[in-house]
Amino acid sequence: MSTKSVVMIELDRIQIPYELAESKPREEKLERIRQHIQKSGELDEYIVVHQESLTLVDGYIRYLVARELGFTFVPVRWGNLREFGLYR
């Protein structure tokens, strides 16, 4: 992972959009990320968060697994909501 524009923030500060909070990812995806984190001790990719609102833009499964595994802080990259199709 490149560390360009990466910051550590508290997992609890990340705001989850309603649509994601109501969705249930497939267990296979959760398990793949879970195994990587347990083996390496870190996320395989950064969680992407909108800087002003702290809204999750990308990485919901990583967010869920980090929470499940007891992470307090996670590395995030600031992302543009438009970049991920959240705002047109």
C-alpha positions as CSV (number, residue, x, y, z in Angstrom):
1,M,0.0,0.0,0.0
2,S,1.2,3.5,-0.8
3,T,1.2,5.9,2.2
4,K,0.5,9.0,0.1
5,S,-2.1,11.2,1.7
6,V,-2.9,8.6,4.4
7,V,-3.9,9.5,8.0
8,M,-4.9,7.5,11.0
9,I,-8.4,8.2,12.4
10,E,-10.6,6.6,15.0
11,L,-12.8,4.0,13.5
12,D,-15.8,5.3,15.5
13,R,-15.5,8.7,13.8
14,I,-16.3,7.2,10.4
15,Q,-19.9,7.8,9.3
16,I,-21.5,5.0,7.4
17,P,-24.1,5.8,4.7
18,Y,-27.5,4.4,5.4
19,E,-27.4,2.2,2.3
20,L,-24.2,0.5,3.4
21,A,-25.4,0.1,7.0
22,E,-28.4,-1.7,5.8
23,S,-26.5,-4.1,3.5
24,K,-25.0,-7.4,4.4
25,P,-21.7,-8.3,2.6
26,R,-21.1,-11.8,1.5
27,E,-19.3,-13.9,4.1
28,E,-16.6,-14.9,1.5
29,K,-15.6,-11.3,1.1
30,L,-15.5,-10.7,4.9
31,E,-13.5,-13.9,5.4
32,R,-10.9,-13.0,2.7
33,I,-10.2,-9.6,4.4
34,R,-10.4,-11.1,7.9
35,Q,-7.7,-13.7,7.0
36,H,-5.4,-11.0,5.4
37,I,-5.7,-8.8,8.5
38,Q,-5.1,-11.6,10.9
39,K,-2.1,-12.8,8.9
40,S,-0.4,-9.4,8.3
41,G,-1.8,-7.3,11.1
42,E,-2.9,-4.6,8.6
43,L,-5.5,-3.8,6.0
44,D,-4.8,-4.9,2.5
45,E,-6.1,-1.5,1.2
46,Y,-7.0,1.8,2.8
47,I,-10.5,2.7,3.8
48,V,-11.5,5.8,1.8
49,V,-13.3,8.6,3.7
50,H,-14.6,12.0,2.7
51,Q,-12.5,14.5,4.6
52,E,-15.2,17.0,5.7
53,S,-18.0,14.7,6.6
54,L,-15.9,11.6,7.5
55,T,-18.4,9.6,5.5
56,L,-17.2,6.3,4.3
57,V,-16.6,6.4,0.5
58,D,-15.0,3.0,-0.1
59,G,-13.9,0.0,2.0
60,Y,-17.1,-1.0,3.9
61,I,-16.0,-4.6,4.2
62,R,-12.6,-3.5,5.6
63,Y,-14.4,-1.2,8.0
64,L,-16.6,-4.0,9.2
65,V,-13.7,-6.5,9.7
66,A,-11.5,-3.8,11.4
67,R,-14.4,-3.2,13.8
68,E,-14.9,-6.9,14.4
69,L,-11.2,-7.4,15.2
70,G,-11.2,-4.5,17.7
71,F,-9.3,-1.9,15.7
72,T,-9.5,1.6,17.4
73,F,-7.7,3.5,14.6
74,V,-7.5,2.7,10.9
75,P,-5.5,4.2,8.1
76,V,-7.6,6.2,5.7
77,R,-7.2,8.0,2.4
78,W,-9.3,11.1,1.7
79,G,-11.5,10.5,-1.2
80,N,-13.9,12.5,-3.3
81,L,-17.5,11.4,-3.1
82,R,-18.0,12.0,-6.9
83,E,-15.0,9.7,-7.6
84,F,-17.1,6.8,-6.3
85,G,-20.4,7.8,-7.7
86,L,-22.0,8.8,-4.5
87,Y,-22.8,12.3,-5.7
88,R,-23.5,13.3,-9.3
